[in-house]
């Protein structure tokens, strides 16, 4: 089977992950890395307030990362439990 772009249609798992995926955890990881960078710059300059702000940003990024991973896992789990419309149509065709 092909889609409109001319490629091969993916499996049900790839469709479920692309359609039902939550926010990207890379956002949280990037914010945590920014916080680590701010901590390094603040520590090198002896700027304690900048260092403390970097700690806050790094912890916030880590919390967002864990939250986004959790949301993505829950959405994928819910999507895998719900029957897809294609599967129900195939079951109806098999009964007919």
Secondary structure, DSSP 8 states (H G I E B T S, - for coil): -B-TTSSB---HHHHHHHHH--S-THHHHHHHHHHHHHHHHHHHHT-HHHHHHHHHHHHHHHHHHHHHHHHHHHHHHHHHHS--HHHHHHHHHHH-
